[in-house]
């Protein structure tokens, strides 16, 4: 996947690492987000998937759970943001 200029800028501004994005894309839940995009986010099932993969390192990854990623249908990462509930 490639990062748009906007996504790179938002990652830097919001302090979200590429590792956080990679883990979210691999283990996160997804939902359609308008036309032509998919949002990846952390919910309980996604957190369980990460926990079973990471084992004891899971406790150091908890801080990653407040972000989401929007990916275009072409596979480009459009934006990265913090999730407020």
NORZI-V545362 format. One record per residue. N is the residue number from 1. PSI is psi in radians with two decimals (NA if undefined). BURIAL is # if it has 24 or more other C-alpha atoms within 12 Angstrom, else .. Layout:
n->[N N]
psi->[PSI PSI]
burial->[BURIAL BURIAL]
This chain:
n->[1 2 3 4 5 6 7 8 9 10 11 12 13 14 15 16 17 18 19 20 21 22 23 24 25 26 27 28 29 30 31 32 33 34 35 36 37 38 39 40 41 42 43 44 45 46 47 48 49 50 51 52 53 54 55 56 57 58 59 60 61 62 63 64 65 66 67 68 69 70 71 72 73 74 75 76 77 78 79 80 81 82 83 84 85]
psi->[2.57 2.64 2.32 2.86 -0.70 -0.80 -0.78 -0.76 -0.80 -0.65 -0.77 -0.77 -0.62 -0.01 0.63 2.17 2.83 -0.58 -0.72 -0.73 -0.77 -0.78 -0.68 -0.73 -0.54 -0.71 -0.26 2.80 2.77 2.70 2.54 2.44 1.45 -2.85 2.19 0.30 2.75 2.37 2.40 2.34 2.91 2.15 -3.05 -0.71 -0.64 -0.70 -0.67 -0.72 -0.77 -0.72 -0.72 -0.48 -0.78 -0.38 -2.26 -0.37 -0.20 -0.70 -0.46 -0.20 -0.08 -0.58 -0.25 -0.19 0.04 0.50 2.87 2.83 2.44 2.21 2.35 2.86 -0.36 -0.13 0.14 2.40 2.06 -0.85 2.84 2.36 2.90 2.53 2.15 2.28 NA]
burial->[. . # . . . # # . # # . . . . # # . . # # # # # # . # # # . . . . . . . . # # # # # # . . # # . . # . . . . . . . . . . . . . # # # # # # # # # . . . # # # # # # # . . .]
